[in-house]
Structures are given as structure tokens and as C-alpha cells.
Amino acid sequence: MAEDSYPMTADGREKLQAELEDLKLNQRPKVVERIKIARSYGDLSENSEYESAKDEQSMLESRIQTIEHMLQYAEIIDSNNSDKDEVTVGKMVTFQELPDEEPETYQIVGAAEADPMSGKISNESPIAKGLLGHRVNDEVTIEIPAGNMQVKITKVD
């Protein structure tokens, strides 16, 4: 993987493309209109509406550039190219912290599409790094900021 590559699923790439389209076609014109209206209020040096709109425009353009860069260097991960029992990016993995914790299930995705609240963890996270390359029934020691945790992989989809 190149230094500037962004591993992601095909679904993740589609979502980024949709976000980029929304930012360019919907959000950008709204911000431009806000700036235009704020300019009409007169003196720009004391115009908080203008400053706010310019700040929003700056953040919007930064996000557009970030997404364009990620899409340009996207590396689509096809989890079907690996052994069905092996933990890879794109797969759902269920593991149980030993000795007797409840099972947890996460999909391992690229950092660009990570959303822990939706059960999608980044391949760069400590848990994912510890699980990648292992198989069902493997017991793995994962280094996390709070120390080490011992888990058993129970399912890979």
C-alpha cells in the first residue's frame, strides 16, 4: 500500500463520491449566496455574517479537497479475494474478549469510512490492527492504550 493510498470498500467510495457531489452542487452555492448577501450589508471589517460565511466556505473547500484527494488515491479493497475465515479490510468480524465478555461485531473499513457508532472501525485502529490477518478460532492479544486485551475470533463474514 502506497503512503498516499486510502483503503476503502466500494460502498465507502460511493458514499464519498455522493458527499463530494453534495458539497459541490448543493453546499457550495449556498455558501456563495450567504457571502453575497453578507457583502450587501456594507462594511466588511465589522460584518460578522460575512466572516462566518467566509469561515464556512474555507471549511467546505478544505473538505472538498480532502475528499478529492482520498478518491484520487482510493484503493478499493475486495474482501472476496481472501480466505473466507481470514480477517481483512471490508469484512465483519465477531470476537469475544477473554475470559468471558459478550461478543462484539465490527466491520473493518478504511479510515475514510470509519464510524464506530455504526460498527465500522478503521483498519488503523489498535483493535483492527490486532485482528487483521488472523482467522476464526484464533486467540489474539491486542495492544490497546489501556493495556493488552485477549480476544478469540468467533466469526468472520
C-alpha positions in Angstrom: 0.0 0.0 0.0 1.4 3.3 -1.0 1.9 6.1 1.6 -0.9 8.2 -0.1 -3.4 5.4 -0.6 -6.7 5.2 1.2 -8.1 1.7 1.5 -11.9 1.6 1.4 -14.7 -0.6 0.4 -16.6 0.1 -2.9 -19.6 1.2 -0.7 -17.3 3.6 1.1 -16.1 5.1 -2.2 -19.6 5.6 -3.4 -20.6 7.4 -0.2 -17.5 9.7 -0.5 -18.4 10.4 -4.1 -22.0 11.3 -3.1 -20.8 13.6 -0.3 -18.4 15.3 -2.8 -21.3 15.8 -5.2 -23.5 17.3 -2.5 -20.7 19.6 -1.3 -20.1 20.9 -4.9 -23.6 21.1 -6.2 -25.6 22.0 -3.1 -23.5 23.3 -0.2 -21.0 25.4 -2.2 -23.7 27.5 -4.0 -25.5 28.1 -0.6 -22.3 29.4 1.0 -21.6 31.6 -2.1 -25.1 33.1 -1.7 -24.5 33.7 2.0 -21.3 35.6 1.2 -23.2 37.6 -1.4 -25.9 38.6 1.0 -23.4 39.4 3.8 -21.5 41.7 1.4 -24.7 43.6 0.8 -24.8 44.6 4.4 -21.9 47.0 3.9 -18.7 47.4 5.8 -16.9 44.0 5.7 -14.5 44.8 8.5 -17.2 44.6 11.2 -19.5 42.2 9.4 -19.9 39.0 11.4 -22.2 37.4 8.9 -19.5 37.8 6.2 -16.8 36.4 8.4 -19.0 33.5 9.4 -19.8 32.7 5.7 -16.1 33.0 4.7 -15.1 30.6 7.5 -17.8 28.2 6.3 -16.5 28.5 2.8 -13.0 27.7 3.9 -14.1 24.6 5.8 -16.2 23.5 2.8 -13.4 23.9 0.3 -11.0 22.1 2.6 -13.4 19.1 2.9 -13.8 19.1 -0.9 -10.0 19.0 -1.4 -9.7 16.2 1.2 -12.4 14.1 -0.4 -11.0 14.6 -3.9 -7.5 13.5 -2.6 -8.9 10.4 -1.0 -10.9 9.5 -4.1 -7.9 10.0 -6.3 -5.8 7.7 -4.2 -8.5 5.3 -3.2 -7.6 1.6 -3.0 -10.7 -0.4 -3.3 -10.5 -3.5 -1.1 -12.3 -6.6 -2.3 -12.6 -8.8 0.7 -13.7 -11.7 -1.6 -10.1 -12.1 -2.7 -9.1 -13.5 0.7 -9.8 -16.7 2.6 -13.3 -16.6 3.9 -12.1 -17.2 7.5 -9.4 -14.5 7.4 -9.9 -11.1 8.9 -9.3 -8.5 6.2 -10.5 -4.9 5.4 -14.1 -5.0 4.4 -15.2 -8.0 6.4 -17.3 -8.2 9.5 -15.5 -9.8 12.4 -17.0 -11.1 15.7 -14.8 -11.6 18.6 -15.1 -12.2 22.3 -12.8 -10.7 24.9 -11.5 -13.4 27.1 -12.2 -14.9 29.5 -16.0 -14.3 29.4 -17.1 -11.0 27.9 -20.0 -10.6 25.5 -19.2 -11.0 21.7 -18.7 -7.8 19.7 -19.0 -7.4 16.0 -17.4 -4.8 13.8 -16.7 -4.2 10.1 -13.1 -3.3 9.4 -13.0 -0.5 6.9 -10.5 2.1 5.7 -10.0 5.2 7.9 -12.0 7.3 5.4 -15.2 5.4 6.1 -14.8 4.5 9.8 -17.8 5.1 12.0 -17.5 3.3 15.3 -21.1 4.2 16.3 -22.3 2.2 13.3 -20.0 -0.7 14.0 -17.3 0.3 11.4 -13.8 0.6 12.7 -10.7 1.9 10.9 -8.1 -0.6 9.8 -5.7 1.8 11.5 -7.3 1.3 14.9 -5.5 -0.8 17.5 -8.3 -3.4 17.6 -8.4 -3.8 13.8 -4.6 -3.9 13.6 -4.6 -6.7 16.1 -7.2 -8.7 14.3 -6.1 -8.3 10.6 -4.6 -11.4 9.1 -6.0 -13.7 11.8 -8.7 -16.4 11.4 -11.7 -17.8 13.1 -10.9 -19.5 16.4 -7.5 -17.7 16.7 -6.8 -16.2 20.1 -5.2 -12.8 19.7 -3.5 -10.4 22.1 -4.3 -6.9 21.1 -2.4 -3.9 22.3 -4.7 -1.1 23.2 -4.0 2.2 25.0 -5.3 0.8 28.3 -3.0 -2.3 28.1 -3.5 -5.6 26.4 -6.7 -7.4 25.7 -7.0 -11.1 24.9 -9.7 -12.0 22.3 -11.0 -15.0 20.5 -12.2 -14.5 16.9 -15.5 -16.4 16.6 -16.9 -15.4 13.2 -15.7 -13.7 10.0 -18.3 -12.6 7.3 
